[in-house]
Amino acid sequence: MTPTQRAVPVVQRWVDLLAALLKRHGSVDFDMLSREVPEYGDPVRDVTTRKRMFERDKDALRAFGVPIETIGGDEPGYRLRKDNFYLPYLAVTGDAQGQGPKQVDRYGYRSLRALAFEPDELAAVSDAAARVRLLGDPVLAAHTEAAMRKLAFDLPVDSAPAGEVYLVASRAHLDPAILETLSEALFGRRVVRFDYRGMAHAEPSHREVEPWGLFFMNGNWYLAGRDRAGKKGREGLRNFRVNRMSGVKTVDARKGARAFSIPSDFRLREHARPRRAWELGEGEMEYVTVAFRAATGVTRPALELGEPVDGAPLSRRFQVRRVDAIVRWLLAFAGDARPLDPPAVVLEFEAQIALTLAVYAGAQTSDEPRNLEEGVR
C-alpha cells in the first residue's frame, strides 16, 4: 500500500485544511488546496471524489463554528480570516488585583486584537455566572463552571468584586439524565416516549415524540418535537417542558436507521420564541380575528402581535389554542378590542362580559352604562 493509499484520520485532514487556509491572507481555490492537503491531491482518487471529501470537511468544520468563507461563483475560492478564527487576547485595563494590564502579545500573534475589560465589566461577568448558577439547572451550571475556568487563565475573574445576586430558582427539579437522553435522541434522530403532565391535566398522558430541538427559555428547558400520539388535536409540532416529563425512553430503531427526518425549513431559533398564554396548551389551533378601535395607548403594542389582516389596518389575526386566555386578554382593553370571528369566540367574549357585569350589577343605577363597551366610550 502506497502512502497516498493509506487511510488518513479525518482530524489530520482538518488540521491540514486549516493550516492551508490560515497561512494566506486572501482566498485559495481547490486546486491550490489539493497541493497542500495530501488527501485532496491523492492521484488514486478521481477529482470528483476528492472534491466531495473537501466539501464534507468544510461543512463539518463550519458546523463546529469555524467560519470558512466561500468567495466567488463557478470556480470559488475559500478563506479563513485569522481574526475570526482565533480568540482575542483577554486583558484587564486599569488596576485589578493591584496589577497593571496583562501582556497581551506574549505569543507573537501580532495580527490578533486584544479584548480588554474594565474592572466593573469583569464584575459583570462574575455576576452573570452567579445568576446562571442560581437558576438550578445542572447542565447550565456545568457549562458556566467550564467557561469561568477557561476565562481564569487570562482574567482574574475570581477576584472581581461581584455584587449580591438574588434569583428565585424554578421549583420544578430537572433530572440531568432526562436531558441527556433527549439530546442523544435528537442527534440520533430517534423517537422518544415519555409520560407528560400538562398544565390543564391532573394525570400524565403518554406521548411519542420526534425530537426536533432543545431550547432554554424563561428558566426552563423545552423539547420541540412532533407528537405522534395520534390523538385528535394533539398531532403536529409541540413544545414540552422537560421537567414535566417522566419515564423518558428512546424507541429502538432497526439497525440504527433514522426513524424520522427534521423538515429542512424548520428553524429552532424562530420556533423557540416567547409565546402568549393563548398559544400554549394542547387544544387544536384556530385563528381568531380581533378588531381594535385605535392605534394609540395600550392598543398600539397589541397591534404589533399576531398577523395583519388585508384591508383592515386596525385588525389582527391570532393563532389560538386557549380561547379562555385570549378572551381574558381582550377584556382587559375595556372595550377597545373585540373578536370578530370565529363565532364561538365571539359568543365566549360576550358571555364573559355578561358574567363580569353580573358581579357589579348591585352597584349600578339605571343611569349607569349597560355594558362594558358603552362604559369606555
Summary of the structure (lengths in Angstrom):
residues: 377
radius of gyration: 29.1
end to end distance: 90.5
largest distance: 102.7
contacts: 968
relative contact order: 0.06
helix: 38%
strand: 21%
